[in-house]
Amino acid sequence: LFLPSINTYFVGDDFTWLRWIADCQNNCSALTSFANYFTSSDGFFYRPGTKIYFYLMYHNFWLNQVLYHLVSISLHFLISVLVFLLALKVFKNKLLSLASGFVFLILSGSTEAVLWISSTGFLFTTAFGLTSLLLFIFWEETKKKYLLILSLITLFLSLLFQEQGIVFGVFIVLYSIISHNNFSIRSILKRRDYLLLFIPEIIYLLMRFSANSHWFSGDYSYNLIKLPFNFVGNILGYLSLALFGTFSLSLFEKIREFSREHVLEVGLIILVLTIIAFYSYRFVKNLFNKEEMRILILGFALFLVSLLPFLGLGNITSRYSYLSSIGIVFIIVMLSQKIYSLLRISGKQIAVLVTTLMASIFILFHIIQVQQAYFEWNDAGNKTKNFFISLEATYKNYWSRPDMELHFVNVPIKLGEAWIFPVGLRDAAWFAFKNENVRVFEHSSIVSAKASIGLYPESPPASILLFLQDGSVKEVYKNNKFAD
């Protein structure tokens, strides 16, 4: 299903990650670089594990996108296996566990995490986090100390690849509490192994603080006034993303635009929905037995906890739903089993037929969306490839100039749900020239680009390049400094 994506070229942030590795000025040995990743983040995200991954990939495979995609696909398959193993603990049924692993594998809502090379950190974080959870479960069953130690180590490793790893301490404790139906605060506080789970997170936060890391600003900040609205809206958005795939994103954005202009009305709607949800829970509770309710609560709790770092943000993103979709998978599988058991009253054949039909429609719906996502990401990669080809052809005689300005107009940001150059254009241009003195600017129009050229006598050679439909660039203007 995902193998065709191995030929998709790098886009956007991929070039930023790779330039961090390639553009090393001094002390570029592996040990020095790795130590620097842990001790300094230059005011950006603290993801030393992800940087080490890109370092190893770049120095071994350079810009061969095939190997990067193979790693992502392999990680996604591994995580699906981990979901199967976790489902065995949840359902205690191999068939339902296999269904859980398969449904997670083909879900389309979080395909961005698999198809976008820059999102590999999410995959590593999820893989290490789920491994930590499974090891902790085995520790509870056997009380073998080495399992607890390994659980703490893998929990710490999950933190080094993406900030979402911070949820796994709560994630594991919550799973244990719900699984054992032990909600006594006194007994929870007596569990020293629960407290130990937060030691790796404390160490991580101290390391992150000392490395001068990016915390909350810009697109990654919370608006306290809008926080309740974002919280509720994002829960519904990520829920629809897991159930219906990226198809639901466009509808969600329209709803968000409406809510920005009708805050009072939306507030009343949220209040009504909360009341309905409360009474619906009381009604639904009577339809399920104790074990089924445990799985429902566990699935929703895992879904909610996984999204805690993102629910307060002013937008939703496909890759953020990768871990949280596991909880929804458990709910989907449990509800499917419930529907089957209710239909058996009318006969086993009818139950099998209806359940199989519903499952087939759901699976086909998501597979089609995964294929659509592949085509979008592949086309986005072709645009960045055409960008390189046209840029190098236009400036093959100027790459070694001591200084030069490139002013880009009509920079493509997105194709469907696939990113092209939301950021990373400067870093992509650097790979084309490997010249620190080439300065890159982005403009909304040719007029504004011309207005910024030659504003001072010492202006360097400058040209304006217009992005075409296929991603290539065409030079539409250059000043006379190129003749100097």
Secondary structure, DSSP 8 states (H G I E B T S, - for coil): --GGGGG----THHHHHHHHHH---S--SHHHHHHHHHH--TTS---HHHHHHHHHHHHHHTT-HHHHHHHHHHHHHHHHHHHHHHHHHHH--HHHHHHHHHHHHH-STTTHHHH-GGGHHHHHHHHHHHHHHHHHHHHHHH--HHHHHHHHHHHHHHHTT-GGGGGHHHHHHHHHHHHHT---HHHHHH-HHHHHTTHHHHHHHHHHHHTT---S-GGG---TTTHHHHHHHHHHHHHHHHHHGGGGHHHHHHHHHHHHH-HHHHHHHHHHHHHHHHHHHHHHHTTS-HHHHHHHHHHHHHHHHHTTTTTTSSS--GGGHHHHHHHHHHHHHHHHHHHHHHHGGG-HHHHHHHHHHHHHHHHHHHHHHHHHHHHHHHHHHHHHHHHHHHHHHHSTTTTT-S-EEEEEES---EETTEESSSS-HHHHHHHHH--TTEEEEEESSHHHHHHTTT-STT---EEEEEE-TTS-EEEEEE-GGGG-
